[in-house]
């Protein structure tokens, strides 16, 4: 019985290893976010195949905060094939000018890898991995004020609750909030709202915060760097 249990554990570990290997993404992008400035005709990004096999690829762009079904950006090409260690240069082209001129707009760039079918046509598990990163459109009218705009974030007290406010036209990605020298554990929804901190929006802080004497936070900037900021309570 002991040997049978040992064999079962070895089989489970073996299949977990196969699943983990299958779930490892083959494609890698050259950025974790991309900024499309209003004065650019198009921008480009790189996709590298880090696997030992040939993969197909598909690229598409999701409309996030513009509540319509219009198309604002298209990728070129939308489909491609990559040999091992090969690099694909893709462009993002703006095809619709009806975007807000006074604030940023958020989209998502998706790159999906498509594995080839098994040569033996067996029951091999095939997983199509999808990379999803932010694509931010920044109108030229607000480009000059973006550098360290996170310093304008404020903490306010309203209706018996503390809240954090983004008074700027920019999207922020707050990854850590430190109040009274302690990292605050946030709910899933609050964490998501701060990671995609919308322009001119507020996010309620936990009820457990009854007083504040110091506030700092970390946020990811345009270059993917996690930068620390200190703010004052209003």
C-alpha positions as CSV (number, residue, x, y, z in Angstrom):
1,X,0.0,0.0,0.0
2,X,2.9,2.3,0.8
3,X,4.5,1.8,-2.6
4,X,1.1,2.3,-4.3
5,X,0.6,5.7,-2.6
6,X,4.2,6.7,-3.4
7,X,3.6,5.8,-7.1
8,X,0.4,7.8,-7.2
9,X,2.2,10.9,-5.7
10,X,4.9,10.6,-8.3
11,X,2.3,10.4,-11.1
12,X,0.5,13.5,-9.8
13,X,3.8,15.4,-9.6
14,X,4.7,14.4,-13.1
15,X,1.4,15.7,-14.5
16,X,1.7,18.9,-12.5
17,X,5.1,19.4,-14.1
18,X,3.7,18.9,-17.6
19,X,0.8,21.3,-16.9
20,X,3.2,24.0,-15.5
21,X,5.4,23.7,-18.6
22,X,2.4,23.9,-20.9
23,X,1.2,27.0,-19.2
24,X,4.5,28.9,-19.6
25,X,4.1,31.7,-22.1
26,X,6.2,31.5,-25.2
27,X,5.7,35.1,-26.3
28,X,7.3,38.0,-24.5
29,X,6.5,41.7,-25.2
30,X,9.0,44.5,-24.9
31,X,6.8,46.4,-22.4
32,X,4.2,46.1,-19.7
33,X,2.2,49.1,-20.9
34,X,2.2,51.2,-24.0
35,X,1.5,54.9,-24.3
36,X,0.0,56.3,-27.5
37,X,0.6,60.1,-27.6
38,X,-2.0,62.1,-29.5
39,X,0.6,63.5,-31.9
40,X,1.7,60.0,-33.2
41,X,0.5,58.4,-36.4
42,X,1.2,55.0,-35.0
43,X,3.4,53.2,-32.4
44,X,5.2,49.9,-32.5
45,X,5.9,47.1,-30.1
46,X,7.9,43.8,-30.2
47,X,6.8,40.2,-29.7
48,X,9.6,37.7,-29.2
49,X,9.1,33.9,-29.3
50,X,11.2,32.5,-26.5
51,X,10.2,28.9,-27.1
52,X,11.8,26.1,-29.1
53,X,8.7,25.8,-31.3
54,X,7.0,27.7,-34.0
55,X,3.8,29.6,-32.9
56,X,1.1,31.5,-34.6
57,X,0.0,34.8,-33.0
58,X,-3.1,36.9,-32.9
59,X,-3.3,40.6,-31.8
60,X,-6.4,42.6,-30.9
61,X,-7.3,45.7,-28.9
62,X,-10.1,46.0,-26.4
63,X,-12.0,49.1,-25.8
64,X,-12.1,49.7,-22.0
65,X,-13.6,53.0,-20.8
66,X,-15.1,54.3,-24.0
67,X,-18.7,52.9,-23.7
68,X,-19.4,52.2,-27.3
69,X,-18.6,49.7,-30.0
70,X,-16.5,51.9,-32.2
71,X,-13.0,50.9,-33.3
72,X,-10.3,53.4,-32.3
73,X,-7.1,51.4,-32.8
74,X,-6.1,48.5,-35.1
75,X,-3.0,46.3,-34.9
76,X,-1.0,45.5,-38.0
77,X,-0.6,42.7,-38.6
78,X,-3.4,41.0,-36.7
79,X,-2.1,37.5,-37.4
80,X,1.5,36.3,-37.8
81,X,3.8,33.2,-37.3
82,X,7.0,33.2,-35.3
83,X,9.9,30.8,-35.5
84,X,11.9,30.0,-32.4
85,X,13.8,33.2,-31.1
86,X,12.2,35.2,-33.9
87,X,10.9,38.8,-33.2
88,X,7.7,40.2,-34.7
89,X,7.3,44.0,-35.0
90,X,3.7,45.0,-34.7
91,X,2.2,48.5,-35.2
92,X,-0.9,50.1,-33.5
93,X,-2.7,52.5,-35.7
94,X,-5.3,55.0,-34.6
95,X,-8.3,55.0,-37.0
96,X,-10.8,57.1,-35.1
97,X,-10.2,60.6,-33.7
98,X,-13.3,60.8,-31.6
99,X,-11.5,60.3,-28.3
100,X,-11.6,62.7,-25.3
101,X,-9.1,65.6,-25.7
102,X,-9.0,66.5,-22.0
103,X,-8.2,63.1,-20.4
104,X,-6.5,59.8,-21.1
105,X,-8.4,56.8,-22.5
106,X,-7.7,53.2,-21.5
107,X,-7.5,50.3,-23.9
108,X,-6.0,46.8,-23.6
109,X,-3.6,45.2,-26.0
110,X,-4.0,41.4,-26.3
111,X,-1.4,39.1,-27.8
112,X,-2.4,35.4,-28.0
113,X,0.0,32.6,-28.9
114,X,-1.4,29.8,-31.0
115,X,0.5,26.5,-30.8
116,X,0.7,24.1,-33.7
117,X,-1.3,20.9,-33.7
118,X,0.6,17.8,-32.4
119,X,2.4,15.9,-35.2
120,X,1.0,12.6,-34.0
121,X,-2.6,14.0,-33.7
122,X,-2.7,12.5,-30.2
123,X,-4.4,13.7,-27.1
124,X,-1.7,16.2,-26.2
125,X,-3.0,19.2,-24.2
126,X,-2.7,22.5,-26.1
127,X,-3.1,25.8,-24.3
128,X,-3.3,29.2,-26.1
129,X,-1.8,31.8,-23.7
130,X,-3.0,35.4,-23.8
131,X,-0.9,38.4,-22.8
132,X,-2.9,41.4,-21.9
133,X,-1.3,44.8,-21.2
134,X,-2.5,48.4,-20.9
135,X,-2.7,50.7,-23.9
136,X,-3.2,54.3,-22.8
137,X,-4.1,57.0,-25.3
138,X,-2.8,60.4,-24.1
139,X,-4.1,63.5,-25.9
140,X,-1.3,65.9,-26.8
141,X,-3.0,68.7,-24.9
142,X,-2.2,67.0,-21.6
143,X,1.1,65.3,-22.4
144,X,3.3,67.9,-20.8
145,X,1.8,67.5,-17.3
146,X,2.2,63.7,-16.9
147,X,5.6,63.5,-15.3
148,X,5.1,62.6,-11.6
149,X,1.5,63.6,-11.7
150,X,0.9,61.0,-9.0
151,X,2.1,63.6,-6.5
152,X,-1.3,65.4,-7.0
153,X,-3.2,62.4,-5.5
154,X,-5.1,63.4,-2.3
155,X,-6.6,61.8,0.8
156,X,-9.9,63.2,1.8
157,X,-12.5,62.6,4.6
158,X,-16.1,62.6,3.5
159,X,-19.3,61.3,5.1
160,X,-17.4,59.5,7.8
161,X,-15.0,57.7,5.4
162,X,-11.5,58.4,4.1
163,X,-11.1,58.2,0.4
164,X,-8.2,58.6,-2.1
165,X,-8.8,61.0,-5.0
166,X,-7.2,61.3,-8.4
167,X,-7.8,64.9,-9.5
168,X,-5.8,64.6,-12.7
169,X,-6.7,63.6,-16.3
170,X,-4.3,60.6,-16.1
171,X,-4.6,56.9,-15.3
172,X,-2.5,55.7,-12.4
173,X,-1.5,52.2,-11.3
174,X,-1.2,52.2,-7.5
175,X,0.3,48.9,-6.3
176,X,0.8,49.6,-2.6
177,X,-0.8,52.0,-0.1
178,X,1.0,52.9,3.2
179,X,-0.9,54.7,5.9
180,X,0.6,55.7,9.2
181,X,3.8,53.7,8.2
182,X,1.8,50.5,7.7
183,X,0.9,48.8,4.4
184,X,-2.9,48.7,4.1
185,X,-4.5,45.3,3.2
186,X,-7.2,46.2,0.7
187,X,-10.2,44.2,-0.7
188,X,-10.0,42.8,-4.2
189,X,-12.3,45.5,-5.7
190,X,-10.3,48.3,-4.0
191,X,-7.0,46.8,-5.2
192,X,-8.4,46.6,-8.8
193,X,-9.7,50.2,-8.7
194,X,-6.4,51.5,-7.5
195,X,-4.4,49.5,-10.1
196,X,-6.6,51.2,-12.7
197,X,-7.1,54.5,-10.9
198,X,-9.3,56.4,-13.4
199,X,-9.0,60.2,-14.1
200,X,-11.1,62.4,-11.9
201,X,-12.2,59.5,-9.7
202,X,-12.2,58.5,-6.0
203,X,-11.8,55.2,-4.2
204,X,-13.1,54.5,-0.7
205,X,-10.6,53.3,1.8
206,X,-11.4,50.6,4.4
207,X,-13.7,51.4,7.3
208,X,-10.9,50.4,9.7
209,X,-8.9,53.5,8.9
210,X,-10.0,56.0,11.6
211,X,-7.2,58.5,11.6
212,X,-4.3,59.4,9.2
213,X,-1.2,61.3,9.9
214,X,1.0,60.1,7.0
215,X,0.3,58.6,3.6
216,X,2.6,57.2,0.9
217,X,2.1,54.8,-2.0
218,X,3.8,53.1,-4.8
219,X,2.7,53.4,-8.5
220,X,3.9,52.1,-11.8
221,X,5.0,54.9,-14.2
222,X,5.1,54.9,-18.0
223,X,8.3,52.9,-18.1
224,X,7.1,50.1,-15.8
225,X,9.0,51.4,-12.8
226,X,7.5,51.1,-9.3
227,X,7.9,54.6,-7.9
228,X,7.2,55.8,-4.3
229,X,5.2,59.0,-3.6
230,X,4.2,60.9,-0.4
231,X,1.0,62.8,-0.2
232,X,-0.6,65.0,2.4
233,X,-4.0,64.6,3.9
234,X,-6.5,67.3,2.9
